[in-house]
Structures are given as structure tokens and as C-alpha cells.
């Protein structure tokens, strides 16, 4: 009995040893995971290789050169267009007293403004703006108006803007009025799209002045050509509405006879065309210089 038990124990021991020595197989799901990881590592390796591949310097250089040429051409075309648009023309503005000796027509020093939009020193049907037109129209003093406008125009508004006085008759050595046969002249430099306005006092009045209409004078036509010649039909006689009117050439509060500047009863009226008076003779011309 003891012998049989010993043999059985040996058989079990051998079986246990054989089982322990046999190789074990990995589960199916673990092997699938390992296969997936291998694929991902391969793809990552290929991506890294593509990213690390050096760029073709010659192709990039060619592209850069083409872009530079295009930019240069566009810039050149833009500069040419701007130069064409900004090409300036010099104009001579002449305001002449063509009346007979002893007539009522006498002109005083005036003001002008050049700008990129329609411009005037007044608004028809409204009161004087208080910018200096009153001093020009009543006393023949344009300095207040010019100083005020120059002070107002700042920053981007200064592009193409000029405001100044004209006060010295042609051939004279000092500022003064323009009587029969005399004239004022001044030069402006403008480019297409600009407008001009001016004002000069009708001296034998309380507050009348000559000026273009509220839209000013367009210095170039629709094709960009400078205007030229007689523009008197675009100049009108205006009432500033700041002083009560007296008979032209007779009023004691008019500049030639008043005791001092800013003398006369305030009218508190509106700017309007002078009606019923045509006893004046002026000629206004504009001549572009070649």
C-alpha cells in the first residue's frame, strides 16, 4: 500500500513539473493591442520624417522673387496714379476794376481760400458766421477772416488747404484799394478736384462784398483740365447782413466816410444777394500757367 502511494505521488510531481515548463500563449486581445501600437509608431515615424524633410530653397526663393516683382509693379502703378492726380497747375487770379474814373466801384483788400471741397465764406440765407467776414465786408479788413480760418484748419483738413489775403494792387508798392483801371492779382497752385473762393469789399457800401457762389469755383473741368478765361459771370455782389444799408456812395457809416472801423447800426440780418443795384463794373479772370 505504501509503495502504490509513493508511485502516485511521483506521477503527480512529474505532471506538475511538465506543466510548469510548458510555454504560455499571450491572450488574443493583448496581441491585437501590440499590433495597433506598432502601426501607430510606424505612422508617427513617417510623419516625423516628412516634417523633418528640408524645404526646397530654390522654389521658395522663386516665389519670393515673384511676389517682390508684383509688389514693386503695384507700388509703381500706385505712385504713378498719385503723381498724376496730384500734378499741380499754377493759376493767376486777376480781379480788375474796369469802371470809369469817378464811378462808385472801388475794391478793398480781400481774402481767398483754396480747398479740396466746395467752399465759401458764408451760407446764403444764414447769419454771418462770426469768423471775420463782417470786418472784410464793412471795413475792408480781410486779416481776421484769414486768421480765423487758418486757426480752424488742422490735421487732415490741411491737405491742399491754403488761405491768405490779397491786398496790394498790381504795380503798387504797398497795400491799398483798387480804383478805376487798377487790379489785384495773386497766384495759387492747385490740383484737380480743388475749389477756390474769395471775397473783396465793395467799398462804397456798408457791408457788401464780391464773391463766387456758395459752391466756390471748381478750378478743373470733369476731364481734369484747368479752367481758363473770364469768370466774371460766376462772381456776385453779396450783402453780409451785418450793418444797416445806406445809399451807396453817400452813407456816413460807410468806410470812406465813417469815423472808425465797425461803425454803423447792426442789422442782424442774413447773407443775401444785393438786389436792385447794378452800378458796378469788375472783370475777373483766371489764367493757368504753362
Secondary structure, 3 states (H helix, E strand, C coil): CHHHHHHHHHHHHHHHHHHHHCCCCCCHHHHHHHHHHHHHHHHHHHHHHHHHCCCCHHHHHHHHHHHHHHHHHHHHHHHHHHHHHHCEEEEEEEEEECCCCCCCCCEEEEEEEEECCCCCCCCCCCCCCCCCHHHHHHHCCCHHHHHHHHHHCCHHHHCCCEEEEECCECCCCCCCCECCCCEEEEEEEEECCCEEEEEEEECCCCCEEEEECCCCEECECCCCCECCEECHHHEEEEECCCECCCCCCCCCCCCCCCCCCCCCCECCCCCEECCCCCCCCEEEEEEECC
